Amino acid sequence: MSAVERGLRDDDVRTPEDDVDALIEQLLHHADTHRADMHHADAHRGRHLVPWHVLPEHRLSTDLALLHLEAARRDGATLPPEDVRRLATWRHRLEVADLVLDYDPSTEDGFRYVPRRHGVDVDLVRAPGHRRHDADPALDRVVEDLVDETIARVLAPSAPADPLGV
């Protein structure tokens, strides 16, 4: 039975091409949003202390706040004495324990302390494999999963659509 015979209009029927078009539109929108976020982030000095795209669920982390405070201190901001002491204690603990801060967006907490790789991790954070403007591993995984799902849906043999969902 055709869509017309079932009483459906042309715009009620989705085709595999519609799914691909929707995916392309979604990916382009996401890329534009990501590019704008990166441009905004690059406008701030001290960005090398946060070389990752931090997911929204991790943006209230104390560790991230300390990195931003340290970046502000390095940029010459006047900090309250309490923040100066907090940063000095934090930096000292990292140095004594020979640790750096790392970010893994796939974990619940996002941030974690890891052993310093001498000659590689030369600041307070784990040197990422890619610079912020070169790649975003979390975004790449999301896009790859979305593309794989859409391709599988488009290529999968499908039964005729049942407008009643039965």
LINSUL-V546491 format. One record per run of one state. SS is the DSSP state (H for helix, E for strand, - for the rest). FROM is the first residue (numbers start at 0). LEN is the number of residues. Records with the same first field share a line. If there is no record, write none. Layout:
SS->FROM-LEN / FROM-LEN
This chain:
-->0-9 / 12-3 / 42-4 / 49-6 / 58-3 / 74-6 / 97-1 / 103-7 / 115-9 / 125-11 / 155-11
H->9-3 / 15-27 / 46-3 / 55-3 / 61-13 / 80-17 / 136-19
E->98-5 / 110-5 / 124-1
